[in-house]
Amino acid sequence: MESTGSVGEAPGGPRVLVVGGGIAGLGAAQRLCGHSAFPHLRVLEATARAGGRIRSERRFGGVVEVGAHWIHGPSRGNPVFQLAAEYGLLGEKELSEENQLVETGGHVGLPSVSYASSGASVSLQLVAEMATLFYGLIDQTREFLHAAETPVPSVGEYLKKEIGRHVAGWTEDAETRKLKLAVLNSFFNLECCVSGTHSMDLVALAPFGEYTVLPGLDCTFSKGYQGLTNCMMAALPEDTVVFEKPVKTIHWNGSFQEAAFPGETFPVSVECEDGDRFPAHHVIVTVPLGFLKEHLDTFFDPPLPAEKAEAIRKIGFGTNNKIFLEFEEPFWEPDCQLIQLVWEDTSPLEDAAPELQDAWFRKLIGFVVLPAFASVHVLCGFIAGLESEFMETLSDEEVLLCLTQVLRRVTGNPRLPAPKSVLRSRWHSAPYTRGSYSYVAVGSTGGDLDLLAQPLPADGTGAQLFTPELRGAVASFPAHWWMRVSRFPARWWMRVSHFPARWWMRVSRFPGC
């Protein structure tokens, strides 16, 4: 955005502020620090750490990813992969040409075992049959990108309509048909994690095809994803990032003077919650969309133009959380990688909405088996939507007790030992995040994302303010330069690999988290 006030240049060049120290903010700062025109640069980070939704913690005898987890589609077209390779954070296997050429189609792999709520195992052949149907329909949803009109507004409605058509042709007995629908419902829950939404009925059908699937087998950072942001931090001049400095209001479109800069006039003044003010000529805003949604009315003074404010309201921003369970001994087979949970009384064709306190755990898609740390064995569960947000309100003891009962039920073993401990993310409760990642909701388009990234004013003159979850730049750079600021392609930064799959706009399907 740009103010209409006069633009003074502080001695030595313009003063630039980046609001937010996640990977987008660090990427913008890193790029700007390499440019001689911007020696006066500060990154204001609200918390005590950099990285945003990239958060690695040392637990269970190793490193676990509370936020971003995988590099999806690790190949030459993936900016995160490029950065990780540049910093030497990946092994020979991940860097191999063979690994980079594997085509996954962007779909999550099949489970190693599928447990039903009755305590029996579901046939993996039946699971594979339903996966083929479901992912085939997901692929069809991408075909409406350039269609003049869509048959229904949302991805969820399209999937259910097509599934209903297939169900009409099923010839199995009633119990088998019921089980098939329950397995499909589990895939719907998985897709909610992938898209970061409560329901696929909220995800717009037409823009769904904009997500790009890159080749390459998903890979992880052996020493933690945060190693990437640590390297980016290390590349910045000392004291560039100011921690525990949450911003209250960005005052723009004015002429501000500060005692520390006598005779200077600044078009932007960034007011922090502690009362400190930072004058600036340019501001790059990289805060999460969830935070912007909650603080839209007070974060910008004057308010954003109506079209930008409306885009912020329309674009979806959901919650996807992880629940880590530590076990003394594994109850799963040594080669098990993914455990699926299937609730036999559910169906994607029925709109049952039980009370959250009674059924939140039914949204859990299952568990990924993490590599064993010494003698420690850990499962990582994924859960999205309102159920995920409700889970955050519970105590660790309540979550541990509930999931112990769930696992005993689905395995058919009432004496299954309870997990030793639990660790979980709480991205919706995080005050400066308020969720996990964005999706293109019904009523919005990919163009809304592009609109938010455009500087104001549109003619590119004067001082500028850029919004939001950003890919921003500054006026002196050519048009579309912002696409490279944090070295992520357009709209891609939105899912710096946060949870199972299509995130990253499909830069690979299975979580960054």
C-alpha positions in Angstrom: 0.0 0.0 0.0 1.1 3.4 -0.4 0.6 6.6 1.4 -0.1 9.9 -0.2 2.3 11.7 2.1 5.7 12.9 1.0 8.4 10.2 1.0 11.6 11.2 2.7 14.7 9.1 2.3 16.6 8.5 5.6 20.3 8.9 5.3 21.7 6.0 3.5 18.5 4.8 1.9 14.9 4.0 2.7 13.8 2.3 5.9 12.1 -1.0 5.3 10.1 -3.0 7.8 9.0 -6.7 7.4 6.2 -7.6 9.7 6.4 -11.3 10.6 9.4 -13.6 10.9 8.1 -16.7 9.3 9.7 -18.2 6.2 8.1 -15.5 3.9 9.3 -12.7 6.1 12.8 -14.2 6.4 12.9 -14.8 2.7 11.9 -11.2 1.9 14.5 -9.9 4.4 17.2 -12.1 3.0 16.6 -10.9 -0.5 16.4 -7.2 0.5 19.6 -7.5 2.6 21.4 -8.5 -0.6 20.4 -5.2 -2.3 22.5 -2.1 -1.7 19.4 0.1 -1.7 18.1 -1.3 1.6 20.6 -1.1 4.5 18.0 0.0 7.0 15.9 -3.2 7.4 14.2 -4.6 10.4 12.0 -7.7 10.8 9.4 -7.4 13.6 8.5 -10.8 15.0 5.7 -11.1 17.5 7.0 -14.2 19.3 10.4 -15.3 20.8 11.4 -17.4 17.8 11.6 -17.1 14.0 10.1 -19.6 11.6 6.4 -19.1 12.1 4.6 -22.3 11.3 7.9 -24.1 10.8 8.6 -25.3 14.4 10.9 -28.2 15.3 11.1 -29.4 18.9 13.5 -31.8 20.6 11.2 -34.4 22.1 11.0 -38.2 22.5 14.8 -38.5 22.1 14.8 -36.8 18.7 13.4 -33.9 16.7 9.7 -33.8 15.9 7.9 -31.3 13.6 5.1 -29.5 15.4 4.6 -27.5 12.2 5.9 -28.0 8.7 7.2 -31.5 8.2 7.8 -32.7 4.7 9.2 -31.2 1.5 6.5 -32.1 -1.0 7.6 -32.7 -4.5 11.3 -32.3 -3.8 12.5 -31.5 -7.3 14.0 -28.6 -9.3 10.7 -26.7 -9.4 10.4 -26.6 -5.7 11.9 -23.5 -4.0 12.1 -25.1 -0.5 13.9 -28.0 -2.0 16.3 -25.7 -3.8 17.0 -23.8 -0.5 17.5 -27.0 1.5 19.9 -28.3 -1.1 21.8 -25.0 -1.2 22.2 -25.1 2.6 23.3 -28.7 2.6 20.4 -29.9 4.7 19.4 -33.0 2.6 21.1 -36.3 2.1 22.2 -38.1 -1.0 18.9 -40.0 -1.4 16.8 -36.8 -1.3 19.2 -35.1 -3.7 19.3 -38.0 -6.2 18.0 -37.5 -9.7 16.0 -40.7 -9.3 14.1 -39.4 -6.2 13.4 -36.1 -8.0 11.8 -37.8 -11.0 9.3 -39.9 -9.2 5.7 -39.0 -10.2 3.3 -39.4 -7.2 0.3 -37.7 -8.7 0.2 -35.6 -5.5 -1.8 -38.3 -3.6 -1.1 -39.6 -0.2 0.1 -43.2 -0.1 -2.2 -46.1 1.0 -2.2 -47.1 4.7 -0.2 -50.0 6.0 -3.2 -51.0 8.1 -6.8 -49.9 8.3 -8.6 -50.2 11.6 -12.4 -50.1 11.8 -14.3 -48.8 14.8 -15.7 -52.4 15.4 -12.1 -53.6 16.3 -11.6 -55.4 13.0 -9.1 -54.6 10.3 -10.4 -53.4 7.0 -9.3 -55.3 3.9 -6.5 -53.3 2.2 -7.9 -54.4 -1.1 -11.1 -52.7 -0.3 -9.2 -49.6 0.9 -7.2 -49.5 -2.3 -10.4 -49.8 -4.4 -11.9 -46.8 -2.6 -8.7 -44.9 -2.8 -8.7 -45.4 -6.6 -12.2 -44.1 -6.8 -11.6 -41.1 -4.5 -8.4 -39.9 -6.0 -9.7 -40.4 -9.5 -12.5 -38.0 -8.6 -10.1 -35.6 -7.0 -8.2 -35.6 -10.3 -11.4 -34.8 -12.1 -12.0 -31.7 -9.9 -8.9 -30.2 -11.4 -10.5 -30.1 -14.8 -12.9 -27.3 -14.1 -10.2 -24.6 -13.9 -11.0 -23.0 -17.2 -14.6 -24.2 -17.5 -17.2 -21.6 -18.3 -19.2 -22.8 -15.3 -19.0 -25.6 -12.8 -21.8 -28.2 -12.0 -21.6 -27.3 -8.3 -19.8 -24.6 -6.3 -17.5 -26.8 -4.1 -15.1 -29.7 -4.3 -17.1 -31.5 -1.6 -20.4 -31.3 -3.4 -18.8 -32.6 -6.6 -17.2 -35.5 -4.9 -20.4 -36.5 -3.1 -22.5 -36.2 -6.3 -20.1 -38.5 -8.2 -19.8 -40.9 -5.3 -23.6 -41.1 -5.2 -23.6 -42.0 -8.8 -21.0 -44.8 -8.2 -22.9 -46.1 -5.2 -26.0 -46.7 -7.3 -24.0 -49.2 -9.3 -22.6 -51.2 -6.4 -23.8 -54.8 -6.2 -22.3 -55.9 -2.9 -24.4 -56.6 0.2 -25.5 -53.8 2.4 -22.7 -54.2 5.0 -20.0 -54.1 2.4 -21.5 -51.0 0.8 -21.7 -49.4 4.2 -18.1 -50.2 4.9 -17.0 -48.7 1.5 -18.8 -45.5 2.3 -17.1 -45.4 5.8 -13.7 -45.8 4.1 -14.5 -43.0 1.7 -15.5 -40.8 4.6 -12.0 -41.4 6.0 -10.6 -40.2 2.7 -12.7 -37.1 3.0 -11.3 -36.4 6.5 -7.8 -36.8 5.0 -8.6 -34.4 2.2 -9.7 -31.8 4.8 -6.2 -32.1 6.4 -4.7 -31.7 3.0 -6.7 -28.6 2.2 -6.7 -27.2 5.7 -10.5 -26.9 5.9 -13.3 -28.1 8.1 -15.2 -29.5 5.1 -14.6 -30.0 1.5 -17.9 -28.3 0.9 -16.1 -25.0 1.8 -13.4 -25.5 -0.9 -14.2 -23.9 -4.3 -14.3 -26.3 -7.2 -13.2 -24.0 -10.1 -9.8 -22.9 -8.6 -8.9 -26.3 -7.3 -7.1 -27.0 -10.5 -4.6 -24.2 -9.9 -2.7 -26.3 -7.4 0.5 -27.6 -9.0 1.8 -31.1 -8.4 5.6 -31.4 -8.5 7.5 -34.7 -9.0 9.7 -36.2 -6.3 9.2 -38.4 -3.3 8.3 -36.4 -0.2 11.3 -36.0 2.2 12.1 -34.6 5.6 15.0 -32.8 7.3 16.9 -35.3 9.4 17.8 -32.5 11.9 14.5 -30.7 11.7 12.7 -28.4 9.3 13.7 -25.4 11.5 17.3 -25.9 10.2 16.1 -24.2 7.0 14.9 -21.0 8.8 18.0 -21.1 11.1 20.2 -20.9 8.0 18.1 -18.1 6.6 18.4 -16.3 9.9 22.2 -16.8 9.9 22.4 -15.1 6.5 20.9 -11.9 7.9 22.9 -9.1 9.5 23.0 -9.3 13.3 20.0 -7.7 15.0 17.9 -7.6 11.8 15.1 -9.5 13.5 13.5 -8.0 16.6 11.8 -10.6 18.7 8.8 -10.4 20.9 7.7 -7.2 19.1 4.0 -7.8 18.1 2.6 -5.1 15.8 -0.7 -3.5 16.9 -1.4 -1.1 14.0 0.3 -0.1 10.8 -0.4 3.6 10.2 0.1 4.4 6.6 -1.0 7.0 4.1 0.3 9.8 6.3 3.3 12.0 7.1 4.9 10.8 10.4 7.8 12.3 12.2 10.0 10.7 14.8 12.3 12.4 17.3 15.1 10.0 16.4 15.0 11.3 12.8 14.8 15.1 13.0 13.6 16.7 9.8 12.5 13.5 8.3 9.0 12.6 7.3 7.8 9.0 6.9 4.7 7.7 5.1 4.4 4.7 7.4 4.5 4.4 11.2 4.3 0.8 12.7 2.9 0.8 16.2 3.7 -2.2 18.4 1.7 -3.5 21.3 4.2 -2.3 23.8 3.9 1.3 22.5 7.1 1.4 20.4 6.8 2.9 17.0 9.0 2.2 13.9 9.0 4.7 11.1 9.3 3.3 7.6 9.2 4.1 3.9 8.2 0.6 3.0 6.5 -2.2 4.9 6.2 -5.8 3.9 3.4 -7.7 5.7 3.9 -11.4 6.0 1.5 -12.3 8.9 -0.8 -15.3 8.6 -4.1 -14.9 7.0 -5.9 -16.1 10.2 -4.4 -13.3 12.1 -5.4 -10.8 9.5 -9.0 -12.1 9.5 -9.2 -11.5 13.3 -7.5 -8.1 13.3 -8.5 -6.7 10.0 -10.5 -3.8 11.5 -7.6 -2.5 13.7 -4.4 -3.7 12.0 -4.4 -1.0 9.3 -5.0 2.7 9.7 -6.6 3.8 7.5 -8.4 0.6 6.6 -7.4 -1.5 3.6 -9.2 -0.7 0.4 -12.5 -2.5 0.2 -11.4 -5.0 -2.4 -8.4 -6.2 -0.4 -10.5 -6.4 2.8 -13.1 -8.4 1.0 -10.4 -10.8 -0.3 -9.1 -11.4 3.2 -12.6 -12.2 4.3 -13.4 -14.5 1.4 -10.2 -16.7 1.3 -10.4 -19.7 3.5 -8.1 -20.3 6.5 -8.5 -23.5 8.4 -6.9 -25.5 11.2 -4.9 -28.7 10.9 -3.2 -30.1 14.0 -0.9 -32.9 15.0 -1.1 -35.2 18.0 2.0 -37.1 18.9 1.7 -40.2 21.1 4.7 -41.8 22.7 4.7 -45.5 23.4 6.9 -47.8 25.5 6.5 -50.5 22.9 4.9 -50.4 19.4 1.7 -52.2 18.9 2.1 -51.9 15.1 4.2 -54.0 12.7 7.9 -53.1 12.1 7.2 -52.0 8.5 4.0 -50.1 9.3 4.1 -46.5 8.0 0.5 -45.2 8.1 -2.4 -46.3 10.2 -5.9 -45.4 8.9 -9.0 -45.1 11.2 -12.4 -45.9 9.8 -15.6 -45.2 11.6 -18.1 -47.7 10.3 -21.2 -45.7 11.0 -20.1 -42.7 8.9 -20.7 -41.8 5.3 -19.8 -38.8 3.2 -23.3 -38.8 1.8 -24.8 -38.1 5.2 -24.5 -34.8 7.0 -24.4 -36.1 10.6 -23.1 -33.5 13.0 -22.7 -35.0 16.5 -21.6 -32.8 19.4 -17.9 -32.0 19.3 -17.3 -33.1 22.8 -18.7 -36.5 22.0 -17.1 -37.2 18.6 -14.2 -34.8 17.9 -11.8 -37.8 17.6 -13.8 -39.2 14.7 -12.2 -36.5 12.5 -8.7 -38.0 13.2 -7.5 -39.5 9.9 -5.1 -42.0 11.6 -1.4 -41.9 12.5 1.9 -41.7 10.7 4.6 -43.9 12.3 7.6 -41.7 12.9 11.1 -43.2 12.7 12.0 -44.7 16.1 14.3 -42.6 18.3 16.5 -45.1 20.1 13.9 -47.1 22.2 11.1 -44.5 21.8 8.2 -45.2 19.6 5.9 -42.3 18.3 2.8 -42.0 16.3 1.7 -38.7 14.8 -2.0 -38.2 14.2 -3.6 -35.5 12.0 -6.9 -33.8 12.6 -8.5 -30.8 10.8 -11.4 -28.5 11.1 -13.7 -27.6 14.0 -12.9 -30.9 15.7 -9.2 -29.9 15.6 -10.0 -26.6 17.2 -12.1 -28.3 19.9 -9.2 -30.6 20.6 -7.1 -27.6 21.5 -9.5 -26.7 24.3 -8.9 -30.1 26.0 -6.2 -30.8 28.5 -3.3 -33.2 27.6 -4.8 -35.7 30.1 -8.2 -35.6 28.3 -6.7 -36.1 24.9 -4.5 -38.9 26.1 -7.4 -40.7 27.8 -9.6 -40.3 24.7 -7.1 -41.5 22.2 -6.1 -44.5 24.5 -9.8 -45.5 24.4 -9.9 -45.0 20.6 -6.9 -47.2 20.0 -8.1 -49.9 22.3 -11.4 -49.9 20.5 -10.1 -50.0 16.9 -7.4 -52.6 17.6 -9.8 -54.8 19.5 -7.3 -54.9 22.4 -8.9 -53.5 25.6 -5.6 -54.0 27.4 -3.5 -52.0 24.9 -1.0 -50.0 27.1 -1.8 -46.3 27.2 0.7 -43.9 25.5 3.4 -42.6 27.9 3.0 -39.0 26.8 1.3 -36.7 24.4 2.5 -33.6 22.4 0.2 -31.6 20.1 0.1 -28.5 18.1 -2.4 -25.8 18.8 -2.3 -23.5 15.7 -5.8 -22.1 16.1 -5.1 -21.0 19.7 -1.8 -19.4 18.7 -2.6 -15.6 18.9 -0.4 -14.6 16.0 -1.4 -17.4 13.7 -5.1 -18.4 14.4 -5.0 -21.5 12.2 -2.8 -23.5 9.9 -3.0 -22.5 6.3 -5.1 -21.1 3.5 -7.4 -22.5 0.9 -9.5 -21.0 -1.9 -12.9 -21.0 -0.4 -16.3 -21.0 -2.2 -16.8 -17.4 -3.3 -13.1 -16.7 -3.7 -10.6 -17.4 -6.5 -6.9 -17.6 -6.9 -7.1 -14.0 -8.1 -7.9 -13.0 -4.6 -4.5 -14.2 -3.5 -2.8 -12.3 -6.2 -4.9 -9.2 -5.3 -3.6 -9.3 -1.7 0.0 -9.5 -2.9 -0.3 -6.4 -5.0 1.3 -3.2 -3.6 -0.7 -0.1 -3.0 -1.2 2.2 -4.7 -1.5 0.3 -7.9 0.6 2.8 -9.9 3.7 1.9 -7.9 4.6 5.4 -6.9 5.8 6.6 -3.5 6.1 4.5 -0.4 4.4 1.1 -0.2 2.8 -1.3 2.1 2.4 -4.9 1.0 -0.1 -7.5 2.2 -0.5 -10.2 3.4 1.0 -13.8 4.0 3.4 -12.3 1.7 5.3 -12.4 -1.4 5.9 -8.7 -1.4 8.6 -6.4 -2.6 9.1 -2.7 -2.9 8.4 -0.1 -5.4 11.9 0.1 -6.9 11.7 -3.5 -8.1 10.0 -4.5 -11.4 6.5 -5.9 -11.5 6.1 -9.4 -10.3 9.4 -9.3 -8.5 7.5 -10.2 -5.3 7.1 -13.7 -6.7 10.7 -14.4 -5.9 11.1 -12.5 -2.7 11.0 -15.5 -0.5 11.9 -17.7 -3.4 8.5 -19.3 -3.6 6.4 -19.4 -6.7 3.1 -17.5 -6.7 0.7 -18.6 -4.1 3.0 -21.4 -3.1 4.3 -19.8 0.1 0.9 -20.3 1.6 1.7 -23.8 2.5 5.3 -23.9 3.3 4.7 -27.6 3.6 2.3 -27.7 6.4 0.6 -31.0 6.8 -0.5 -33.8 4.6 -0.5 -32.9 1.2 -2.0 -30.8 -1.3 -0.8 -28.0 0.5 1.6 -26.0 -1.1 -1.1 -25.6 -3.5 -0.4 -29.0 -4.5 3.3 -28.6 -4.6 3.0 -32.0 -3.4 0.4 -33.9 -1.6 1.2 -34.8 1.9 1.8 -32.5 4.7 4.2 -30.3 5.3 3.2 -30.8 8.8 
